[in-house]
Amino acid sequence: MKIGIIVSSNDAETCWNAFRFANFCLNSKDEVKVFLIGKGVEYQQVSSTEFNIVEQSKNS
């Protein structure tokens, strides 16, 4: 299955969950593309110890 995920928020939990979902799909052998638009491009700046977005994005 082909899956496209659009992240347009810089909310840490929202970004973290989007990348977690992308990794879940990749582990299920799906094809995934993540598009960052608007405030979504700031995902690295909102990463924290609770929501380690950078680590999740490395796996995607």
Contacts in CASP RR format, 6 or more apart in sequence:
PFRMAT RR
TARGET T0000
AUTHOR 0000-0000-0000
METHOD contacts of the structure
MODEL  1
MKIGIIVSSNDAETCWNAFRFANFCLNSKDEVKVFLIGKGVEYQQVSSTE
FNIVEQSKNS
1 25 0 8 1.000
1 30 0 8 1.000
1 31 0 8 1.000
2 30 0 8 1.000
2 31 0 8 1.000
2 32 0 8 1.000
2 33 0 8 1.000
3 22 0 8 1.000
3 25 0 8 1.000
3 30 0 8 1.000
3 31 0 8 1.000
3 32 0 8 1.000
3 33 0 8 1.000
4 32 0 8 1.000
4 33 0 8 1.000
4 34 0 8 1.000
4 35 0 8 1.000
5 18 0 8 1.000
5 21 0 8 1.000
5 22 0 8 1.000
5 32 0 8 1.000
5 33 0 8 1.000
5 34 0 8 1.000
5 35 0 8 1.000
6 35 0 8 1.000
6 37 0 8 1.000
7 14 0 8 1.000
7 15 0 8 1.000
7 18 0 8 1.000
7 34 0 8 1.000
7 35 0 8 1.000
7 36 0 8 1.000
7 37 0 8 1.000
7 40 0 8 1.000
7 43 0 8 1.000
8 36 0 8 1.000
8 37 0 8 1.000
8 38 0 8 1.000
8 39 0 8 1.000
8 40 0 8 1.000
9 15 0 8 1.000
9 39 0 8 1.000
9 40 0 8 1.000
10 39 0 8 1.000
10 40 0 8 1.000
10 42 0 8 1.000
10 43 0 8 1.000
10 45 0 8 1.000
10 46 0 8 1.000
11 46 0 8 1.000
12 46 0 8 1.000
12 47 0 8 1.000
12 48 0 8 1.000
12 50 0 8 1.000
12 51 0 8 1.000
12 53 0 8 1.000
13 51 0 8 1.000
15 40 0 8 1.000
15 43 0 8 1.000
15 46 0 8 1.000
15 51 0 8 1.000
15 53 0 8 1.000
16 51 0 8 1.000
16 52 0 8 1.000
16 53 0 8 1.000
16 56 0 8 1.000
18 34 0 8 1.000
19 34 0 8 1.000
19 43 0 8 1.000
19 53 0 8 1.000
19 56 0 8 1.000
19 57 0 8 1.000
19 59 0 8 1.000
19 60 0 8 1.000
20 56 0 8 1.000
22 32 0 8 1.000
22 34 0 8 1.000
22 56 0 8 1.000
22 60 0 8 1.000
23 56 0 8 1.000
23 59 0 8 1.000
23 60 0 8 1.000
25 32 0 8 1.000
26 32 0 8 1.000
26 59 0 8 1.000
26 60 0 8 1.000
32 60 0 8 1.000
34 57 0 8 1.000
34 60 0 8 1.000
36 43 0 8 1.000
43 53 0 8 1.000
43 54 0 8 1.000
43 57 0 8 1.000
44 53 0 8 1.000
44 54 0 8 1.000
44 57 0 8 1.000
46 53 0 8 1.000
47 53 0 8 1.000
47 54 0 8 1.000
END
